[in-house]
């Protein structure tokens, strides 16, 4: 696999890396402590062209591909995983899903604002009683003339407190299970649509999370993304690309955990020697590096395949590979942050050292975008149905 990036990709990554280190790194601990995003970050990301990556220029985007988006997410996460999480929810979960599946009218209406940062987006799948079982959602959308009437709620929704629009998965036919799902865009301020107070989370604290609540919320049928009862195709395609992007985010955390561990091990002395000279410490560092590089290969390959596979879902190569990428990376990064904190000793257990923040942030990536157990089932089911695909 050729991992040589284009000149354009290299320039974008350099700009993102410089911006994150210069503008966000000095604020990262404060943002985590205060549970807030940097002021004006959406407009800034919009001006930098980051919100439009993967969106055609005709809709206000900056073009490029899913690999570039994944690379940018990785760089943002190396400094501030919470910001990267909100970035993915806005750009990938909301904007990319609209671009992939919506009508031209909807694209023209919403994508330019999402790309500029004037409009903030979120995605609603998970419910209080439906997490891993996405098909088991209970939020209903009854057709009433030229409107859908929504009732129910969505839980743990990234960007919910600040979002201007939410792309929401509903049930328009409860009896049809997967074939009764419909995706629809709901605008902030729509009567019957409200958002709960912000949740207080263990990690990724600067990324705001809350519950979306629908109480006889009337939404025009023209806001349906795709077709009525055709939302399962939107959902499955979105999950595949989400898993790739989220894996890139987790990779950024793992890289920083490695950097922090190596820096500390070379400077910390015990028995008149840097602890990096001890065999056990060397083994830990080697294991971290190996797993992070293995994860990188999986993610970049999955990102390139996502660009070639416009439509994902069951039975497509990206469905299995995306699940494998986030499965491996999520668990590898949890191990990396755990080892890094352990190498920091007592200092790692204090809030003064940044490793504690990355340690807390990492756990989400064994839970979000489908738990590790669900990812294993996805990979195994695809292997049983389609085989491994080796040449």
C-alpha positions in Angstrom: 0.0 0.0 0.0 1.4 3.4 -1.0 1.2 5.8 1.9 2.8 8.7 0.1 0.5 11.7 0.6 -0.1 14.3 -2.1 1.4 17.8 -1.9 -2.1 19.2 -1.2 -2.6 16.7 1.7 0.9 17.5 3.1 0.1 21.2 3.0 -3.3 20.8 4.7 -1.8 18.6 7.5 1.0 21.1 8.1 -1.5 23.9 8.4 -3.7 21.9 10.8 -0.8 20.8 12.9 0.6 24.3 13.2 -2.9 25.7 14.1 -3.6 23.1 16.7 -0.2 23.5 18.4 -0.3 27.3 18.3 -3.9 28.1 19.0 -5.4 25.0 20.8 -2.6 23.2 22.7 -2.2 26.1 25.2 -6.0 25.9 25.9 -6.5 22.2 25.9 -6.4 21.5 29.6 -8.6 24.5 30.3 -11.1 23.4 27.7 -11.3 20.0 29.3 -11.6 21.4 32.8 -14.3 23.9 31.8 -16.1 21.5 29.4 -16.3 24.0 26.6 -15.1 24.3 23.0 -12.7 27.0 21.9 -14.6 30.3 21.1 -15.2 30.8 17.4 -13.8 27.4 16.5 -16.5 26.6 13.9 -16.0 29.8 11.9 -12.2 29.3 12.1 -12.4 25.7 10.9 -14.7 26.9 8.1 -12.3 29.6 7.0 -9.5 27.0 7.0 -11.6 24.8 4.7 -11.7 22.0 7.2 -15.5 21.7 7.5 -15.8 21.2 3.8 -13.4 18.3 3.3 -15.2 15.6 1.5 -17.9 18.0 0.2 -18.0 19.1 -3.4 -17.1 22.7 -4.2 -20.6 23.2 -5.7 -22.1 22.9 -2.2 -19.5 25.1 -0.5 -17.0 22.4 0.3 -13.3 22.2 -0.3 -13.5 18.8 -2.1 -10.8 16.2 -1.4 -11.5 12.7 0.0 -12.2 10.6 3.1 -8.5 9.8 3.6 -7.7 13.6 3.9 -10.6 14.0 6.3 -9.3 11.1 8.4 -5.8 12.6 8.4 -7.1 16.0 9.5 -9.2 14.4 12.3 -6.1 12.5 13.5 -4.1 15.7 13.8 -6.8 17.5 15.7 -7.1 14.6 18.1 -3.4 14.6 18.8 -4.0 17.9 20.6 -7.6 17.9 21.6 -9.7 14.7 21.2 -12.9 16.4 22.4 -12.6 19.0 19.6 -11.9 16.2 17.1 -15.1 14.4 18.3 -17.3 17.5 17.7 -15.6 18.0 14.4 -16.4 14.4 13.3 -20.0 14.7 14.5 -20.5 17.9 12.5 -18.6 17.1 9.3 -18.8 13.3 8.9 -21.9 12.3 10.8 -24.0 15.2 9.6 -22.6 16.9 6.5 -21.1 13.8 4.8 -24.4 11.9 5.3 -26.4 14.7 3.8 -24.0 14.9 0.8 -24.1 11.2 0.2 -27.8 10.6 0.5 -29.9 13.8 0.4 -31.7 15.5 -2.6 -30.0 18.3 -4.4 -32.4 20.7 -2.8 -31.4 19.7 0.7 -27.8 19.8 -0.2 -28.0 23.3 -1.5 -30.0 24.4 1.6 -27.8 23.0 4.3 -24.3 22.1 3.1 -22.9 25.7 2.4 -23.7 26.7 6.0 -22.2 23.4 7.4 -19.1 24.0 5.4 -18.6 27.6 6.5 -19.4 27.0 10.2 -22.4 29.2 10.2 -24.6 26.1 10.8 -23.6 23.4 13.3 -24.8 19.8 12.8 -25.3 16.7 14.8 -26.6 13.2 14.2 -29.3 11.3 16.3 -29.2 7.5 16.3 -28.7 6.3 19.9 -31.7 6.3 22.3 -32.0 5.7 26.0 -33.0 2.0 25.3 -31.4 1.5 21.8 -27.6 1.8 21.6 -25.9 -1.2 20.0 -29.3 -2.2 18.5 -29.6 0.7 16.2 -32.5 -1.0 14.3 -34.4 -1.1 17.5 -34.9 2.6 17.8 -38.3 3.7 19.1 -38.5 7.4 18.0 -41.5 7.5 15.7 -42.4 9.7 12.8 -46.0 9.5 11.8 -46.9 10.9 8.3 -49.5 13.6 8.5 -50.1 15.2 5.1 -46.9 16.9 4.0 -45.3 16.6 7.5 -43.8 14.0 9.8 -44.8 14.1 13.4 -41.8 13.0 15.6 -42.1 11.6 19.1 -39.3 10.1 21.2 -35.7 11.0 22.1 -32.1 10.5 21.2 -29.4 10.1 23.9 -25.6 10.8 24.1 -25.7 13.1 21.0 -22.5 14.9 20.3 -23.0 18.6 19.6 -26.7 18.4 20.6 -26.5 21.6 22.8 -25.0 23.7 20.1 -26.4 22.2 16.9 -28.6 24.2 14.5 -29.7 21.1 12.6 -30.0 17.4 13.6 -30.1 14.5 11.2 -32.4 12.1 13.1 -33.2 8.4 12.5 -36.9 7.6 13.1 -39.3 4.8 12.7 -42.0 5.4 10.1 -43.2 1.8 10.2 -42.5 -0.1 13.5 -43.5 -3.4 12.0 -40.9 -3.4 9.3 -37.9 -3.1 11.7 -34.9 -2.1 9.5 -37.1 -1.4 6.5 -39.2 1.1 8.5 -36.4 3.5 9.3 -36.5 7.1 7.9 -33.8 9.8 8.2 -35.0 13.3 8.5 -33.4 16.8 9.2 -34.8 18.7 12.1 -34.0 22.4 12.6 -33.3 24.1 15.9 -36.4 26.0 17.0 -38.9 23.7 15.4 -41.9 23.5 17.8 -41.8 20.3 19.8 -38.0 19.9 19.5 -35.9 20.5 22.6 -32.5 19.6 24.0 -31.7 18.5 27.6 -29.1 20.1 29.7 -25.5 19.2 28.8 -24.3 15.9 30.1 -21.2 15.9 32.4 -18.8 13.3 31.0 -15.7 11.6 32.1 -13.7 12.3 28.9 -13.9 14.3 25.7 -15.3 17.0 28.0 -15.0 20.0 25.8 -17.3 18.3 23.3 -20.9 19.0 24.3 -23.3 16.1 24.6 -27.0 16.0 25.4 -30.4 14.4 24.7 -32.6 15.4 21.8 -36.3 15.4 22.7 -39.3 15.3 20.3 -42.8 15.9 21.4 -45.2 16.1 18.5 -42.5 17.8 16.5 -43.7 18.6 13.0 -41.1 18.4 10.2 -41.8 18.8 6.5 -41.6 15.5 4.5 -39.3 17.3 2.1 -36.6 17.2 4.9 -36.4 13.4 4.6 -32.9 12.3 3.6 -33.1 9.6 1.0 -36.6 8.0 1.0 -39.3 7.3 3.6 -38.6 3.9 5.0 -35.2 3.9 3.2 -33.2 5.1 6.1 -31.4 1.8 6.8 -29.3 2.4 3.7 -28.4 5.9 4.9 -27.6 4.5 8.4 -25.3 1.7 7.3 -23.4 3.9 4.9 -22.9 6.5 7.6 -21.7 4.0 10.1 -19.0 2.7 7.8 -17.5 6.1 7.2 -18.1 7.1 10.8 -16.0 4.1 12.0 -13.1 5.1 9.7 -13.2 8.7 10.9 -13.5 7.7 14.6 -10.6 5.3 14.2 -8.5 8.2 12.9 -9.5 10.2 15.9 -8.5 7.4 18.3 -5.2 7.0 16.4 -4.3 10.6 17.2 -4.9 9.9 20.9 -2.6 6.9 20.6 0.2 8.8 18.9 0.1 11.5 21.7 0.1 8.8 24.4 3.2 7.3 22.7 4.9 10.8 22.5 4.2 11.5 26.2 5.4 8.1 27.3 8.6 8.4 25.4 9.3 11.9 26.6 8.7 11.0 30.2 10.6 7.7 30.1 13.7 9.5 28.7 13.6 12.3 31.4 12.5 10.3 34.5 15.4 8.8 36.4 15.4 6.0 38.9 18.5 4.2 40.3 20.5 7.0 38.6 19.3 5.9 35.1 16.5 7.1 32.8 13.7 4.6 33.1 13.8 4.3 29.3 16.9 2.1 29.7 15.0 -0.5 31.7 14.1 -3.6 29.7 10.5 -3.7 30.9 10.0 -0.1 29.9 11.6 -0.7 26.5 9.1 -3.6 25.9 6.2 -1.4 26.7 7.3 1.4 24.4 7.9 -1.2 21.6 4.5 -2.7 22.0 2.8 0.7 21.9 4.6 1.7 18.7 3.9 -1.6 17.0 0.1 -1.5 17.8 -0.2 2.2 16.8 1.5 1.5 13.4 -0.6 -1.5 12.8 -3.7 0.6 13.5 -2.5 3.3 11.1 -2.2 0.7 8.3 -5.8 -0.5 8.9 -7.2 3.0 9.1 -5.5 4.4 6.0 -6.5 1.4 4.0 -10.1 1.6 5.2 -10.2 5.4 4.4 -9.0 4.8 0.8 -11.5 2.0 0.4 -14.2 4.3 1.7 -13.4 6.7 -1.1 -13.7 4.0 -3.7 -16.8 2.4 -2.1 -19.3 5.3 -2.5 -22.0 3.1 -0.9 -21.2 1.0 2.1 -23.3 -1.3 4.2 -23.6 -5.0 4.6 -21.9 -7.1 2.0 -19.4 -4.4 0.9 -15.7 -4.6 1.6 -15.6 -1.4 3.6 -18.3 -2.6 6.0 -15.9 -5.3 7.4 -12.7 -3.3 7.2 -14.1 -0.2 8.8 -15.4 -2.2 11.8 -12.0 -4.0 12.0 -10.2 -0.6 11.9 -12.1 0.9 14.8 -12.2 -2.4 16.8 -8.4 -2.8 16.7 -7.6 0.9 17.1 -10.0 1.6 19.9 -8.6 -1.3 22.0 -5.0 -0.6 21.0 -5.3 3.1 22.0 -6.9 2.2 25.4 -3.8 0.0 26.0 -1.5 2.7 24.9 -2.9 5.4 27.2 -3.0 2.9 30.0 0.7 2.0 29.5 1.6 5.7 29.1 -0.1 6.6 32.3 1.5 3.7 34.1 5.0 4.8 33.0 4.2 8.3 34.4 3.7 6.7 37.8 2.2 8.9 40.5 2.5 12.0 38.3 0.3 10.4 35.7 -2.5 10.1 38.3 -2.5 13.8 38.8 -4.4 16.3 36.7 -1.3 18.3 36.1 0.0 15.9 33.5 -1.9 15.7 30.1 -1.8 11.9 29.9 -4.7 11.7 32.4 -6.9 13.6 29.8 -6.0 11.4 27.0 -6.5 8.3 29.2 -10.0 9.5 30.0 -10.7 10.4 26.4 -9.6 7.1 24.9 -12.2 4.9 26.6 -15.0 6.3 24.4 -13.6 4.7 21.3 -14.4 1.2 22.6 -18.0 2.4 23.1 -19.0 4.9 20.4 -19.8 4.0 16.7 -20.7 0.6 18.0 -19.1 -1.1 21.0 -16.1 -3.4 20.5 -18.4 -6.4 20.9 -20.7 -5.2 18.1 -17.7 -4.5 15.9 -16.5 -8.1 16.4 -19.9 -9.4 15.4 -19.9 -7.2 12.3 -16.5 -8.5 11.2 -17.4 -12.1 12.0 -20.7 -12.0 10.2 -19.1 -10.5 7.1 -16.4 -13.2 7.2 -19.0 -15.9 7.4 -21.2 -14.3 4.6 -18.5 -13.2 2.2 -15.2 -14.7 3.2 -12.0 -12.9 4.0 -11.3 -11.6 0.5 -7.5 -12.5 0.4 -6.0 -12.9 -3.0 
